[in-house]
Amino acid sequence: MRLRRDRLHDERNNSISFKDLKYIFLSGIDKILENFNSDLRVLPIINYSAIKFFSKYLNKEMSLLEYGSGKSTKWYAEKVKTVVSVEDNNDWYLKVKNYLTKFKINNVKQVFAKNSEEYLKCYEKFNFKISDFNVIIIDGSYRNKCAEMIIEEENLKNTVIYLDDSDKCWSIDPNHVDKDPDSNALSAYASLLYHLHKRNFICSSLRNFAPTYFTIKEGTFFIHKDNKIALEIYKDIYF
């Protein structure tokens, strides 16, 4: 069961900062734009604080791995050199593919995965290694499996990992409840926190409204202590 105290708390009952209350108005504007014409809402459905981080951090020399596609795929692709994006819902995969074609986005390597193995290892289709990516977004199915695979890679010092919906305590996809506990976002959060903290990663969560959402969404960043640029950007946003 999904529980939260109110709109100003995430699903682990952490509250939003007072200075971020203004973002509810941006969320409302994005909702109006989407209702009028869905193409007018261009921001990914991650919280506005995470959007600010990626807007400042991403650049055209970077490669990004996205577990779970959407309008976010176009937004990331416009900011980086290459996006590998995987989806396991065929209808949604085709919808995103048409969306990218419509806007002539040609730096996305899109994958439709028929099972969890294809989903997790999607990047191998293009001869990438997990350590080749500057950013990994976990925002789709099999979140805990994604986390467990990522932590097996030793060379992640230059990789920023972002887990969306890290406040959720159940499977993101209700069809996976009890059938596939490896989709559980809280388990993914715990695995990443436990293993990466020991490897000098800083784990910190940002909470805010998100485009078209009038409740708080949490997203968690895992950034290595040697990644000074990412940490400075994060500190500017957090503080």
Buried (B, 14 or more C-beta within 10 A) or exposed (E): EEEBEEEBBBBBEBEBEEEBEEBBEBBBEBBEBBEEEEEEBBBBBBBBBBBBBBEBBBEEEBBBBBBBBBBBBBBBBBBBBBBBBBBBBEEBBEBBBEBBEEEEBEBBBBBBBEEBEBBBBBBEEEEBEBEBBBBBBBBBBBBBBBBBBBBEEEEBBBBBBBBBBBBBBBBBBEEBEEEBEBBBBBBBBBBBBEBBEEEEBBBEBBBBBBBBBEBBBBBBBBBBEEBEEBBEBBEEBEE
